[in-house]
Amino acid sequence: MQGKRIRKIVVVGGGTSGWMTAAMLSKALGTIMYDITLIESEEIGTVGVGEATIPPIHQFNRLLNIDEDEFIRETNATFKLGIRFDGWRQGQDQADSYFHPFGHLGQDLDGISFNHFWMRFARLSGNFDYGRFNVETLAARENKFGRTPVGEGREKYAVNYAFQFDASLYAAYLRRYSEKRGVRRVEGMVVKVDQDAESGFVTAVNLKDGQVIEGDFFIDCSGFRGLLIEQTLKSGYEDWSRWLPCDRAAAVPCERPPGPIEPYVVCTSREAGWQWKIPLQHRTGNGYVFCSDFISEDEACEKLMARLPAKALKDPKVLRFTTGHRRKVWEKNVVAIGLSSGFLEPLESTSIHLSQVVIIQLISQFPKNGIYQSVVDQFNADILADYVNVKDFLIAHYKVTDREDTPFWKHCKYMDIPDSLKTRMEIFRQTGHVHVRSHELFKEPSWFAVLVGQGLFPENHHPLADTISEDNLKLRLAKIRTGITDRLNTLPDHAAFLERIASLQAAG
């Protein structure tokens, strides 16, 4: 297709990824020079259980010029400061718990990471609670939340956050956004795909009702089945289940339980996986992610229902998946986005983010005057690098543990892991240094929180942390603590903050 002007863009599949794609295409490219069509079928439905995000979603919403308060109201969203992990180190019946916050730990001192000064302090004091030096962790403990005012001298203690929202409402919100900007929605089920006999490029999709939708460029948002990228173009799939063995998720919403609305997700370890709890304004999302080699679907559903914090609103729905990714996310004139491009379990809320990454990358390299293989190859390499980084971070949650109390956790503790993760963990264990490349999603604070939280405490810290006296070390850390505490004291209750946003609509 070199030299052929692309005009007709067809998105196959709706849901969160489909409407995120349509919204960004309509905003970035417009619908005057491009004809954008989205096809979705109410017969098929969507997965619709992903309800938690990570901070880069701010960038996506800002690019769409979405008002945050309106977004909060339209999606029944709450704010998310991080993830609390219960029982991952010692077992579900133990009291161990740690928090993976979105913000930074303390402040870097003398040109090196604060982590090294904290490690020296922890050894001296015997206090290993690194959360005392992070405003998001302390705010989560008190169910507080507030945005950081600009220009008031508190930016170094900024509150970093993402959202917990109803994914189906987000998709509906973006559908309205897209249709206002000229995106055409077609209801129907794709039953046949036409390809060019010579190049193999997709030329049209045929719907069950007889409609034929032609296109120059296609986006596959058809979910796990990968209607275009796999069933038609045979892109291939890289299976990572040997490192991430969970292959099922039982999901069910329940009523909002009494008590505060937590500004964080809770992930609790279970006998054959883990359980999520995601608080929204109107309900709570719950799920049990598990490995079917160690527990049956029926038993997992029974245990999930027995552990709900409030009355279930539906029967549990079981999703089956294989962790991994398409070997080629972009093949010929098809780009896969969302579940059709791959799936890494929702442990760190990266599913929506990985869709966002592909969408932004596609917009930045959109093939205006045809498709060039050099662009396609680099695109696929860049997306694979993002998947690999997330994969290693997720594996660390399972591998770094003291647990051997169930067959599943014993398997995880002793399983082989990728060399890239082995090297990273060994460097951290020996030196306290977190080896992170600039392009990686999860930075030093995230790796530090999870590795230490799971029980991997380094043998050494940087020698520069030993160049100040013990009294000076305590003084400098106390000053940082004071700044964080002062910031914390300015934050209102999370539920009260949400109430104010809701009242803006009522007043309007």
Summary of the structure (lengths in Angstrom):
residues: 508
radius of gyration: 23.6
end to end distance: 50.7
largest distance: 78.7
contacts: 1727
relative contact order: 0.17
helix: 39%
strand: 20%
